[in-house]
Amino acid sequence: MTVARDVPAHDFPPPPEPDLTPEAVIARAGAIAASLVDRQAETERRTYYSEDTHREFLDAGFYRLIVPRRFGGYEFGVQTLVRVATALARGCPSTGWMYLFGAAHALVAASLFEEKAQSELFAEGDFVCPAAVAPTGTAARTSDGDWLINGTWGYCSGSPYATHFIGHALAVGPDGQPAEPVMFVLPRQQWRRLDDWGGQLGLRGSGSHGIAVTDARVPDHHVLPVHLSQLSVTGGTPGRLLHGNPEYGGGPLSFMLLELGALAVGMAQGALDAYEELLRTRSTIFPPVVLRMEDPDYQFRYGEAVGLLATAEAALTDAVRQWSEACASGPQVFTRETELRLATISREVVRLCWRAVEGHLFPSAGSSASRQGERMERVWRDMSMLHGHAGLSTFLAMKANRELAQAHFGLA
């Protein structure tokens, strides 16, 4: 994606910091992440990150990273977004999760909706929009062609500070036809956040609350007759034409699943940070009694974890590069097979990160590091919770493999 300072002159509203660069944004994320480490417990108790953290994100430009330049965003691209989210997850997994699943869906809105809808959705510049792919609600046509949406959607990460919500509902077909899913987007005024998050094993501070919608009237141009997981972009997208930016024409499913890999890398890096601190400050139990960093067994565990995480980060970085290159090559390149192949890389990234944490760092950190509230304990819980995400446990673990083979061999 383009950098703000490289965009040709237009009548677009400038972002708050016209000379801001991706490098500066990433540096800001690293600095903020360091301050999040000691606030993880309070974030879990609150069930979402604090108002002052939210304000820091606003001031840093984090909610505008992939908002189109046309609407006052920075249009920095998915690589910058991934690096920011990974850095935040390293400091606090819940905060990184909540941030990414709120900010990332600017890509969906800017890619799939027509200009009229986008001008309304991005009117404020900052865009925070959780999404739910399960079509648990209902959508009914009104007499004037708009829609009436009702339902409750769970696991809407990012909802506490959200400006919008993207969901899926079942629209009953005419003359008794089977219900078909539609995707809709609602402004904050049209939905209610539920108080139903915080009692889970992990990611207790990720703001993954449910959202309830009652008789929300939605204009037709805010509704698409698609399910995001089945959408094809090979024929082009409104966003690619509108913004002249190929990343607004990429596969949204594959990028949404790559987000899981980005978060896993950040979480595992946080566990490695905690492990290094233990190696530098604690001694071995059995003779010879030395600092753990001087012990060959701990050295082995550390080196093994570093190698796994370095491989995971390299795979994630290259998958994002491949995603961007596929965008640039033209919409015809982003076939279902391409989408699924890129998505499965994210699955392997998560597996590498989990091997490092669950197989090497957590079991050798010692029982004191597994006490409630310890950083290692929290990362283990949060990564365990990640494995329950439907995108990983259901889609990437099972459906993606079969669909990838079917796409490759031309099977229906």
Secondary structure, 3 states (H helix, E strand, C coil): CCCHHHCCCCCCCCCCCCCCCHHHHHHHHHHHHHHHHHHHHHHHHHCCCCHHHHHHHHHHCHHHCCCCHHHCCCCCCHHHHHHHHHHHHHHCHHHHHHHHHHHCCHHHHHHHCCHHHHHHHCCCCCCCCCEEEEEEEEEEECCCCCEEEEEEEEEEECHHHCCEEEEEEEECCHHHCCCEEEEEEEEHHHCEECCCCCCCCCCCCCCEEEEEEEEEEECHHHEECCCHHHCCCCCCCHHHHHHCCHHHHCCHHHHHHHHHHHHHHHHHHHHHHHHHHHHHHCECCCCCCCEHHHCHHHHHHHHHHHHHHHHHHHHHHHHHHHHHHHHHHCHHHCCHHHHHHHHHHHHHHHHHHHHHHHHHHHHHCCHHHHCCCCHHHHHHHHHHHHCCCHHHHHHHHHHHHHHHHHHHCCCC
